[in-house]
Amino acid sequence: MRTPRVTMETIARVAGVSVPTVSRVLNGRDGVSPATRERVEELLHDHGYRARPARSAPVALIDVVFPEFECAWETEQIRGIEAAASAAGVGIVVSSLRGGAPGTEQLLRRLRLGRTDGVILAAGSSTDAVRSALRSLNVPVVALDPAARVADDVPTVDAANFAGAHRATRHLLELGHRRIAMIAGAAELRCSQARLDGYRAALGSGGLVERGNFDHASGLAAGLRLLARDDRPTAIFASNDNMALGVYEAARQLGVAVPARLSVVGFDDVPNARWASPPLTTVRQPLRDMGHRAAGTLLALVRGEAVDTPHVEMTTDLIVRESTAPR
């Protein structure tokens, strides 16, 4: 005998709530108490609710979601994702959650209509609303360089942030620098904390940390503060290339020559790093490879295949150019 299809009405009746309440849970909307949300999500899972029909056709489309587009960092990852998707004959839709709720609602609307086979959530795009909707709709998801900790059952692709920062700081120590400052990223981001931990582990003790926001302006502001100190550092490790190039501008404004009087190291190795003057020493994240791996993992999930290594940390490398020199 054919098993009756589980509907929102079914879940609402068992949970003792209204259909709109079940809909709000499915769509990750507010207005539902934590206890009710948890009960409805458990029932959705237990009853095998699927908002979309079971797969019978090849993978056609995946979504790639960024919190916003700011620099070549996103572009490099998109190139890797596009290469993997193109090889599999799969289309991609790239979007951002910039603007908050409107961007989130547009993504969730597309998910509700069943037009997306899977989602790559990059950096800080894994909001509570998006995660809740994906879980309720049974949409496969992979977290690429997640900004915060995600559930263990969500595959992740990340970079070796701690090791990269440790190597960058060791490089400056090996050049004879002892007053080494760091411009760290936002404290709530996993990569920021890992890079800060790597810097502190290499330095052993001491150190001087300023905070930035992974953009040129915050790197410039932090660089000006550091270079105005009486005990001015002889080297600065910035937590990404944008902030490192902001330090370049701070040094230019104050007449501090790089690398003769100040060594600078960045993180990421975006194209601008090698075009800077002088070319920037930086920690290379394999951004394209990370995107390619995330897309490959997602395609496997969508096809129902097992993922042998759900949590991948990809190797970072120090690329020594002309922005660092002996003290």
N, C-alpha and C positions, 0 to 999 in steps of 0.2 A: 504494500500500500504506500502511496506517495506521502512523504512527510509534509505537513502544511508549512507554508512559508511563514517565517517569523517576521512580524511587522512591528512598527512602532506602537500600534494599538495593543499588540500582545504584551510588549515590554511594559507599557503604561499600566495595563490591567494588573499584571503580576506585582509591579512595584507599588501600586496604589497611588499613582500620580497621574497627571494629565498628559496627553500626547504632546502639547507644546513644551512641557518640561523635558520629556525625552528628546524632543527636537533640539532644545537648548543644549543639552548634554552632548548630543551628537555633533553639534556645530561649534562646541567650545565656547558658548556664550555665557555671560554672567547671569545672575538672577536665580541661581540654584545653590542651595546650601551644600557644604562639603559632604555631609552625611548622605544626602539624597543623591548627589552626583556619584559618589562612590558606589551606592547601591545600584543605581541605574547602569553604571559601567560594568559592574559585576554581572548583572542580568544580561546585558548585551553580549558579554563574553560567554557566559554559561549557555545561552540559547543559540550561540553561533550566528548572531545577527550580522547580516551583510547588507550594506547600503547599495552595493553594486552586484550584478550577477557574477557567478563564478566564471573564471577565465576560460574561454574557448578559442580565442584568437591570439595571434602573436602580439608581443608588446609593441605598442604604437607610439606612446608619448610618456615622457617623464617630466616632472617639474623640478626646477632648480631654484631654490629660494635663498636670497641673501637678505640681511637686515637692511642694507643699502649699498649703493655703488659709490666707491670713493677713489679707487686707485687701480693700478695695474694688477694688484694682488688678486682681485676677483676675476679680471680678464684672463690671467694665466690659468686659474682653476677651471674657468668655463672652457678654455681651449682643450684641456684634458678631458673634461666631461663630454664635449662635443665629439672628440675623436672616438671615444668608446661608443657613444650612441650612434654615430654615423656608421661605424663598422658593423653595428648590429641592425642597421636599417631603422633606427628609432629616432623620432623627433624629440626635441627638448623645448620647453618653455622656461625662459629665465625671467624671474620677477624679484621684486624686493618688497619688504614690509615697511618701506619708508612711508611715513605719514600715520603709522600706527594702525588703528582699527580698520580704515578703508582698505588698506593693502591686505590685511589679514582676512577680511570678509571676502574680498575678491578671490583669494586663493581657496578659501573654504567653499565658496559657491561652485568653483570648478570641481572641487573634490566631490561635492554632493551630487553633481551631475554625472559623476563617473567617467569624466573625460581624461583623468590622469591615472596612469598605471602604477606610478610610484613617485616618491619625493626624496630629493636630496636637500636636507636642511643644512645650510652653511653658516658657520660662525654663530652669531647671536639670533638667528631666525627661529630657533626652536623655542617659541613662546609657549606658555601654559595652554593658551587657546588652541594653537596649532597642534601641539602634542596630543591634547585631549581629543580633537577632531580626528586626527590620523588614527589614534588607537580605536576609537569608536567605529570608524568607517573601515577598519581593517586594510588600510592603505600601507603597503610596504614603505619603509623609510630608512634612510642612512644618514647619519650625522657626520658632516664634513667639518673638521676643525671646530668642534662644538665649544661654545663660549662657557657653558656650564656643564655640570655632570648630567648625563642622561641615563635612562634606565638601562640595566644590564642587557636587556633583550634587544636593544637598538644597536645595530652595528655602527662602528665609528671608524673614521680614518683621520689620523692626527699626525703631527710632526713631533720629532724628538726635541721639544722646546728646552727642557732642562739641559740636555747634553749640548745643544747648540750654544746656549748662553754660557755654559761652563767653559766650552772651548774658546769662545770669543774673549772671555775675561782672562783665561790662561795665556792667550796670544799676547795680550797687552802686558801681562806680568812678565812674560818671557822677553819682551822688548825693554824691560827695566822700569816700567811705570808702576808707581805705588799709589799715587793719588788718582784713582780710577773711579769716576762717577758713573751712575746709571740713570737713564731716563726710562722709567718703567711705564707700562700701559695701565689702563684702568684696573683697579684692584679686584673687581668682581669677575674678571675674565680669567679662565683657566690658563690660557697661554701666558698672560701677564705674570701670574703668580709663579708658573713653572720657570720662566725666564729669570725672574727676580731670584728665585731659589738657586738657580744655576750660577748666577753672578755671585751671590753670597757664599755659596759652597766653594767656589774657586778662590774667592778673596780671603776666606778664612775668618777675618775680623775687619772691623772698620767699614769703610765704604760710605758713599754719599748718594742718596737716592732722591730724585725728583720724579714727579708724576706727570705724564702726558696723556694724550688721548689718541695716539696712533696717527696724528695728522701733522702736517708741516708747521702749522701755527703753534701747536703746543710744544713741538720740538724747538722752535725758535724761542718761545718764551722761557722754557726750561733752560735752554742753552745760555740765554742772556743772564739768567739768575746764577747759573753755575760759574760763568766766566767773569762775573762781577765780584766774586768772592775774593777775599784776601788770600785764602789758601786755594786758589784756583786749581782745578784738576788739570793734569797733563794729558789725560785721556778720558773720553766719554764713550760709553757703550749705550746706544739707543736701542730700544726694544723693537723698533722696526725702521725700515729705510726712510719712510716719510719724515720721521722725527730726526733721524740722523742728518737728512738734508736740511732740516730746520736748524740744526746745530751749525752746519756749514754757514748758513746765513747769519747766525749770531756771531760766529767767529769773524766773518767778513765785516760786519758792522763795527766790531770792536778792534779790528786790526790784528787779529790773532791768526797767524798762518797755519794752515793745515797741509802737511803733518809736522812742519818744523817746530811749532810750539804747542800743537794739540793734535793728538791722534783720535780718530773717530771710527767706530765700528757700528754697523747697522744689523738688521735682521730681516730676511725675506729674499733678497736678491731679485728685486723687480728690475725691469730694463733700465730705469733711470739711474740705478746704482752704478752701472758700468759706464754711463754717459756723463756722470757728474765730473766736476773738475775740483780736485783730483778724483779719479775713479774710486768708488767707495769699497773699502773692505767690509764684508758682510757675511752673515750666516745664511747659506742658501737653503730655503725650504723647497722641496721638490713639488712646487705648486701644481704643475701640470700633471705630474704622476699621481699626486693626491686626488685630483679631480678624476683622472682616469680610473683609479682604483675604486673610488666611491661609486662611479657610474657602473663599473663592472659588478661590484657587490650588489647594487640595487637591481640590476638586470637579472642577476641570479635569483634574488629573492622573489622578484615578480614572476619568474618562470617556475617557482616552486622548488628551486634547487637548494641544497644545503650549503651553508657558508662555512668553510673550514676554519677561517680565522676572522671572527667577527670584530675584533678590536685590533686595529693595525696602527702602529706608530712608525712612521717612515723616517729614514735617516736624514739628518741635516749635515751640511758640510761648511767648513769655514773657507771662504774665498778671499784670499789675501790680494789686495790691490794697493793703491798708492796713498791711501788716507791714513795709514799707520806707519810709524817709524820709531827707531829706538829713542828713548827719552834723552 
